[in-house]
């Protein structure tokens, strides 16, 4: 199936290349007509502007379609016309008047024509499309696997049992048995991480690298534990490739949180959403196809008038935009995008043949963030976009997620209730909203301190992420309260699920010095579709929660309509 998909992409890329050659010949013929006008002294200001725009398009796209010499030559001619064309375009008036152009321009156009003619005489071999990384669907809503690389130490076996209480799927394997390790790694799907002793790291990394294909997100993160917390030891582990180190005695809740975050981060299947603003149809389609074949969502805009509406509908992580889109300036469009506050943090990256550092800086000062120079190889484009989308999503997470738990903030999780109510009305399915609260939480803070209170909150957040589905939405409602939206889940199933999570949470032991304590939770559940608005559904779940508190805590109450 993957081979067929790769073949289809290669065929589409080859067809695009042929379309480009046809168009390039048409563009050259138009440029030749302008060149003849130049020789007769009849080239108008409008004609010069059109020449500049066509040369800019050729300079940016030729290299991508296998004609780098044509791109360089077109860029050289473009530079010769740049200042004059921009001055005429800004002037606005008198575009029918004749203008003087260096006679080298006409000869340069003839040279472009020869480059295209020579290139068209033979067929390019079909290039291999960028392969989609072997990625996992990582998010809350799937159980994170922890592969524990044992070495005969009973402590690792006990640690695996402890991690299982946090909702992880722990798989123990003896690192001294390479075939068994290879099999476990091959069989492990979804978000996962490897846990080992620091003294075994070199062997574990070698086993992992042999068992798993090299790729940006394919190789599982390795987390070490050990007794030596010195700088020298941690530096050594970092050099070997460890993602994290935890000194003994272990902070189990913190370890659980780090395992989950690393596993999900490295396995995320959604690698980004990219909006490509480019008036060169074949080039835009090429970029879009290359990114999509690598697992990145991509959409194109060729008409600047459609830009703002597409931004709102698509919600991209980054924008790739040429600095010149027909008669529109990409620099001005970047500034226009920033008019709306919600797009102030949206990364805008110019994808352009502009190679003058001063011009690049000037363009960046007007609202964009970075330059990618055309022509850009398919592989470099994919890698660059992945990195930039990842960074953009990290920033978005910081803005939209609670800093302690990584869950949705209060306002955003409330919005999810309203969204789910709208879906229930449209599709007719049952859904539930759950309000959870930690029992006697003030007593925890007063007795053990706020540091341990934070550990308890983070632990419940981790457990919820591991036990709930990817489609379920979890938020920190405030303090020790959590809000969960369960789509396609009737209240009876929701009650059974939350009761099971509460029982698992109550089994966890939190260590504070030489003592340990346990915590329970209470929950209230309401059917979202029983109400006319989200606020009423939330109020019902809250009433059910406090009914459970009055009934003795540590359990679940379902709201019943009066």
C-alpha positions in Angstrom: 0.0 0.0 0.0 2.8 2.4 0.9 4.6 1.5 -2.3 1.5 2.3 -4.3 1.1 5.6 -2.6 4.7 6.5 -3.2 4.3 5.6 -6.9 1.2 7.8 -7.2 3.1 10.7 -5.7 6.0 10.2 -8.0 3.7 10.2 -11.0 2.0 13.4 -9.9 5.3 15.1 -9.4 6.4 14.0 -12.9 3.2 15.4 -14.4 3.7 18.7 -12.6 7.3 18.9 -14.0 5.9 18.4 -17.5 3.3 21.1 -16.9 6.0 23.4 -15.7 8.1 22.8 -18.9 5.0 23.7 -21.0 4.4 26.8 -19.0 8.0 27.8 -19.0 8.1 27.7 -22.8 5.0 29.9 -22.9 6.5 32.4 -20.4 9.7 32.5 -22.5 7.7 33.3 -25.6 6.0 36.2 -23.9 9.4 37.4 -22.6 10.8 37.1 -26.1 8.0 39.4 -27.4 8.9 41.9 -24.7 12.6 41.6 -25.7 11.7 42.5 -29.3 9.8 45.5 -28.0 13.0 46.4 -26.1 15.1 46.3 -29.3 12.6 48.6 -31.0 12.5 50.9 -28.0 8.7 50.2 -27.6 8.7 48.5 -24.2 6.1 50.1 -21.9 6.2 50.5 -18.2 3.4 47.9 -17.9 5.4 45.5 -20.0 8.5 46.0 -17.9 6.5 45.2 -14.7 5.1 42.1 -16.4 8.6 41.0 -17.4 9.8 41.5 -13.8 7.0 39.4 -12.3 7.4 36.6 -14.8 11.2 36.5 -14.2 10.5 36.4 -10.5 8.2 33.4 -10.9 10.7 31.6 -13.1 13.6 32.3 -10.7 11.6 30.8 -7.9 10.3 27.7 -9.5 12.8 26.5 -12.1 15.2 24.9 -9.6 12.4 22.9 -8.0 11.5 21.4 -11.4 15.0 20.4 -12.3 16.2 23.5 -14.2 18.6 25.2 -11.8 20.5 27.0 -14.6 17.3 28.5 -15.8 16.5 29.7 -12.3 19.9 31.3 -11.9 19.7 33.1 -15.2 16.1 34.3 -14.6 17.2 35.6 -11.2 20.1 37.6 -12.8 17.7 39.2 -15.2 15.1 39.8 -12.5 17.7 41.8 -10.4 18.5 44.0 -13.4 14.8 45.0 -13.6 14.0 45.0 -9.9 14.6 48.7 -8.9 13.0 50.1 -12.1 10.0 47.8 -11.9 9.3 48.5 -8.3 9.6 52.3 -8.8 7.2 52.1 -11.8 4.7 49.9 -9.8 4.7 52.3 -6.9 4.3 55.3 -9.2 1.0 53.9 -10.5 0.5 56.3 -13.3 1.8 56.4 -16.9 2.2 52.7 -17.4 1.6 52.9 -21.1 4.6 55.2 -21.6 7.8 53.7 -23.1 10.8 53.0 -20.9 14.4 52.4 -21.5 15.9 49.1 -20.7 19.5 47.9 -20.9 20.0 46.1 -24.2 21.5 43.1 -22.3 18.0 42.3 -21.2 16.9 41.1 -24.7 20.0 39.0 -25.0 19.4 37.5 -21.6 15.9 36.5 -22.6 17.3 34.7 -25.7 19.7 32.8 -23.3 16.7 31.7 -21.2 14.9 30.4 -24.3 18.0 28.2 -25.2 18.1 26.8 -21.7 14.5 25.7 -21.8 14.8 24.3 -25.3 17.8 22.1 -24.4 16.1 20.9 -21.2 12.9 20.0 -23.0 14.8 17.6 -25.4 15.0 14.8 -22.8 12.8 13.5 -20.0 13.9 13.7 -16.4 14.0 10.5 -14.4 11.1 10.3 -12.0 12.3 11.6 -8.7 11.6 9.7 -5.5 9.1 11.6 -3.3 9.9 12.4 0.3 8.8 9.4 2.4 6.4 9.8 5.2 8.1 9.1 8.5 7.0 6.0 10.3 5.0 7.9 12.9 2.6 7.1 15.6 -0.6 8.8 16.6 0.4 10.4 19.8 -1.9 12.3 22.0 -3.9 11.9 25.2 -6.4 9.2 24.6 -4.0 6.3 24.1 -2.1 4.3 26.6 1.6 5.1 26.6 3.9 2.1 26.5 7.0 1.9 28.7 9.6 -0.6 27.6 11.7 -1.4 30.7 15.1 -2.7 29.8 15.9 -5.0 32.6 19.4 -6.2 33.6 18.6 -8.6 36.5 18.0 -5.7 38.9 14.8 -6.3 41.0 14.5 -2.5 41.3 13.5 -2.1 37.7 10.9 -4.8 37.9 9.4 -3.1 41.0 9.5 0.3 39.1 7.6 -1.2 36.2 4.8 -2.3 38.6 4.7 1.2 40.0 4.5 2.8 36.6 1.6 0.5 35.6 -0.4 2.1 38.4 -0.2 5.4 36.5 -1.9 3.9 33.5 1.2 3.0 31.5 1.4 -0.2 29.5 4.8 -1.6 30.9 6.6 -4.2 28.9 9.7 -5.7 30.6 12.5 -7.2 28.4 16.0 -8.3 29.3 18.4 -6.1 27.4 20.9 -9.0 27.4 18.6 -10.8 24.9 18.9 -8.8 21.7 16.3 -10.8 19.8 13.7 -10.3 22.5 14.5 -6.6 22.6 14.1 -6.4 18.8 10.8 -8.2 18.9 9.4 -5.9 21.7 10.4 -2.8 19.8 8.9 -4.1 16.6 5.6 -5.0 18.3 5.3 -1.7 20.2 2.9 0.7 18.5 1.5 4.1 19.7 3.3 6.5 22.0 6.1 4.8 23.8 9.4 5.3 25.6 12.3 3.2 26.9 13.4 3.1 30.5 16.8 1.8 31.6 19.6 2.1 34.1 22.2 4.8 33.2 25.0 2.1 33.2 23.2 0.2 30.5 22.6 3.2 28.2 25.2 2.6 25.6 24.0 -1.0 25.0 20.4 0.1 25.1 21.0 2.8 22.5 22.8 0.4 20.2 19.9 -2.1 20.5 17.3 0.6 19.8 19.2 1.9 16.8 19.6 -1.5 15.2 15.9 -2.4 15.8 14.3 0.8 14.6 14.7 2.7 11.3 16.3 6.1 11.4 13.8 8.9 11.2 12.8 12.2 12.8 10.1 10.7 15.0 10.5 6.9 14.7 13.2 6.2 17.3 11.8 5.9 20.8 13.1 8.3 23.5 15.3 6.7 26.2 15.1 7.8 29.8 17.7 6.8 32.3 17.7 6.3 36.1 20.7 6.0 38.3 22.5 7.0 41.5 25.1 9.4 40.0 23.6 12.8 39.5 26.9 14.5 38.9 27.4 16.9 36.0 29.9 14.6 34.4 27.6 11.6 34.4 24.6 13.6 33.0 26.9 15.0 30.3 28.0 11.5 29.4 24.4 10.3 29.2 23.4 13.3 27.1 26.3 12.6 24.7 25.1 9.0 24.3 21.6 10.2 23.4 19.5 10.0 26.5 16.4 12.2 26.6 16.2 12.5 30.4 17.9 11.4 33.6 16.3 10.8 37.0 18.5 10.3 40.1 17.5 7.8 42.8 15.5 8.0 45.0 13.0 8.6 42.2 10.3 11.2 42.1 7.7 8.8 40.6 5.0 11.4 39.6 7.6 13.6 37.9 9.1 10.5 36.1 5.6 9.5 34.9 4.9 13.0 33.6 8.2 13.1 31.7 7.8 9.7 30.2 4.3 10.7 28.9 5.4 14.0 27.5 8.4 12.6 25.7 6.5 9.6 24.3 3.7 11.8 23.0 6.0 14.5 21.7 8.1 12.0 19.7 5.2 10.1 18.4 2.8 12.8 17.3 1.2 11.8 14.1 0.0 15.3 13.2 3.2 17.0 12.1 1.8 20.4 11.2 -0.6 22.4 9.1 1.0 24.7 6.5 -0.7 27.4 4.3 1.3 28.0 1.1 0.7 31.5 -0.4 2.0 31.3 -3.9 0.7 32.4 -7.3 2.8 29.9 -9.3 0.2 27.2 -9.6 2.5 24.3 -10.4 5.0 25.3 -7.8 2.4 25.6 -5.1 0.9 22.2 -6.1 4.4 20.7 -6.0 5.1 22.0 -2.4 1.6 20.9 -1.3 2.1 17.4 -2.7 5.5 17.0 -1.2 4.4 18.1 2.2 1.2 16.0 2.2 3.2 12.9 1.1 5.4 13.4 4.2 2.3 13.5 6.5 2.0 17.3 6.8 -1.4 19.0 6.1 -1.0 21.6 3.4 -3.3 24.0 1.6 -2.5 26.6 -1.1 -3.8 30.1 -1.7 -3.0 31.7 -5.1 -5.3 34.7 -4.9 -4.4 37.1 -2.0 -8.1 38.1 -1.7 -8.8 34.6 -0.4 -6.0 34.7 2.2 -7.8 35.9 5.3 -10.8 33.6 4.9 -8.5 30.6 4.3 -6.5 31.5 7.4 -9.6 31.4 9.5 -10.9 28.2 8.0 -7.6 26.2 8.0 -5.9 27.5 11.2 -2.4 26.8 10.0 0.7 26.4 12.3 2.8 28.3 9.8 2.5 30.3 6.6 4.9 29.9 3.7 4.6 32.9 1.4 6.4 34.3 -1.6 7.6 38.0 -1.3 5.8 38.7 -4.6 2.4 37.2 -5.5 1.4 38.6 -8.8 0.8 42.3 -8.4 0.7 42.0 -4.6 3.6 42.3 -2.2 4.0 39.4 0.2 5.6 41.9 2.6 2.4 44.0 2.7 0.3 40.8 3.0 2.4 39.8 6.1 1.7 43.1 7.6 -2.0 42.8 6.8 -2.2 39.4 8.5 -0.9 41.0 11.7 -3.8 43.4 11.7 -5.8 40.7 13.5 -4.5 40.0 17.0 -5.1 36.2 16.8 -2.5 36.0 14.1 0.2 38.0 15.8 2.1 34.9 16.9 1.5 33.0 13.6 5.0 32.3 12.0 5.2 33.7 8.5 8.1 32.4 6.5 9.1 33.9 3.1 9.8 31.2 0.5 11.5 33.4 -2.1 14.4 33.6 -4.5 15.4 36.9 -2.9 19.1 36.5 -2.0 20.1 40.0 -0.9 20.6 40.0 2.9 19.6 43.7 3.2 16.4 43.1 1.3 15.6 40.1 3.4 16.1 42.0 6.6 13.9 44.8 5.3 11.2 42.3 4.4 11.5 40.6 7.8 11.0 43.9 9.6 7.6 44.2 8.1 6.0 41.3 9.8 7.5 38.0 8.8 9.8 35.7 10.8 12.2 34.0 8.5 13.4 33.3 4.9 13.7 30.1 3.0 15.6 30.5 -0.2 14.3 29.2 -3.5 15.0 26.8 -5.0 14.6 24.5 -2.0 14.9 20.7 -2.3 11.9 18.5 -1.3 13.8 17.0 1.6 14.9 20.3 3.0 11.4 21.7 2.6 9.9 18.9 4.6 12.5 19.0 7.3 12.3 22.8 7.6 8.5 22.7 7.8 8.5 19.9 10.4 10.9 21.8 12.7 9.0 25.1 12.3 5.6 23.5 12.9 6.9 21.7 15.9 8.2 25.0 17.4 5.0 26.8 16.5 2.9 24.1 18.3 5.1 24.3 21.3 4.4 28.0 21.6 0.7 27.4 21.0 0.7 24.8 23.8 2.3 27.3 26.2 -0.4 29.8 25.4 -3.4 27.4 25.5 -2.4 24.9 28.1 -2.2 25.0 31.9 1.4 25.3 32.9 1.2 22.8 35.7 -0.8 20.0 34.1 -0.5 20.6 30.3 -4.3 20.4 30.1 -6.5 22.9 28.4 -7.1 26.1 30.2 -10.4 27.0 31.8 -11.8 29.1 28.9 -10.8 26.6 26.3 -12.3 23.5 28.0 -15.5 25.4 28.5 -15.6 26.1 24.7 -15.3 22.4 24.1 -18.5 21.8 26.0 -20.3 24.2 23.7 -18.7 22.6 20.6 -19.7 19.1 21.7 -23.3 20.3 22.4 -23.5 21.6 18.8 -22.2 18.2 17.5 -24.8 16.4 19.6 -27.6 18.4 18.1 -26.3 17.9 14.6 -25.5 14.2 14.8 -27.9 13.0 17.5 -25.3 11.1 19.5 -25.1 11.1 23.4 -22.1 12.8 25.1 -21.2 13.4 28.8 -19.5 16.2 30.7 -17.6 15.3 33.9 -16.5 17.6 36.7 -13.8 16.1 39.0 -12.5 17.3 42.3 -9.7 16.1 44.5 -11.0 15.2 48.0 -9.7 17.1 51.0 -7.1 19.0 48.9 -6.7 21.9 51.3 -5.7 19.4 53.9 -3.0 18.0 51.6 -1.5 21.5 51.0 -1.7 22.3 54.8 -0.1 19.1 55.8 2.5 18.4 53.2 2.9 21.7 51.5 1.9 23.1 48.0 4.8 21.3 46.3 3.1 17.9 47.1 -0.3 19.4 46.2 1.1 20.2 42.8 2.4 16.6 42.5 -1.0 15.2 43.2 -2.6 17.5 40.6 -0.1 16.6 37.9 -0.5 12.9 38.7 -4.2 13.0 38.2 -3.7 14.9 34.9 -1.3 12.2 33.7 -3.7 9.4 34.7 -6.6 11.0 32.9 -4.5 11.5 29.7 -3.5 7.8 29.8 -6.9 6.4 30.4 -9.1 8.6 28.2 -9.6 8.5 24.4 -7.9 10.8 21.9 -11.3 12.3 21.1 -12.0 13.1 24.8 -11.1 16.7 25.9 -9.5 17.3 29.3 -9.0 20.7 31.0 -8.0 22.1 34.4 -11.1 24.0 35.4 -9.4 25.7 38.4 -7.4 24.7 41.4 -8.0 21.0 42.1 -11.0 20.8 39.7 -10.9 19.1 36.3 -13.4 19.1 33.5 -13.7 16.3 31.0 -15.8 16.2 27.8 -16.6 12.6 26.6 -18.1 12.6 23.1 -20.2 9.6 22.0 -20.4 8.4 25.6 -23.7 8.0 27.5 -23.7 8.9 31.2 -23.8 5.2 32.3 -20.6 4.4 30.4 -19.0 7.7 31.6 -19.8 6.8 35.2 -18.2 3.3 34.9 -15.1 4.8 33.3 -14.6 7.6 35.8 -15.3 5.2 38.7 -12.5 3.0 37.4 -10.1 5.9 37.1 -11.0 7.1 40.6 -10.2 3.6 42.0 -6.8 3.5 40.2 -6.0 7.0 41.5 -6.9 6.0 45.1 -4.3 3.2 44.9 -1.4 5.6 44.2 0.9 6.3 47.2 2.5 9.8 47.3 5.8 9.9 49.3 6.5 12.8 51.5 9.8 12.2 53.3 9.5 9.0 55.3 5.7 8.9 55.1 3.2 8.3 52.4 -0.3 9.4 51.8 -3.2 8.6 49.3 -5.8 10.8 47.7 -9.3 10.1 46.4 -11.5 12.1 44.0 -15.2 12.9 43.5 -17.0 13.4 40.2 -20.2 14.6 38.9 -21.5 13.7 35.4 -24.2 15.2 33.2 -25.6 14.3 29.8 -24.6 17.2 27.5 -27.6 16.6 25.1 -30.1 17.1 28.0 -29.4 20.9 28.0 -29.9 23.9 25.7 -26.5 25.4 26.4 -23.1 24.4 27.6 -23.3 26.4 30.8 -26.4 24.6 32.0 -24.6 21.2 31.3 -21.7 22.4 33.4 -23.9 23.5 36.2 -25.6 20.1 36.2 -22.3 18.3 36.4 -21.2 20.7 39.2 -24.4 20.0 41.2 -23.8 16.2 40.8 -20.2 16.7 42.0 -21.4 18.5 45.2 -24.0 15.9 45.7 -21.2 13.3 45.7 -19.3 15.4 48.2 -22.3 15.5 50.5 -22.6 11.7 50.1 -19.1 11.1 51.5 -16.8 11.9 48.6 -14.6 9.2 46.8 -17.1 8.3 44.1 -19.3 9.3 41.1 -22.8 10.9 41.0 -24.8 11.2 37.8 -27.1 14.2 37.5 -30.8 13.4 37.0 -33.2 15.8 35.5 -35.8 17.1 38.0 
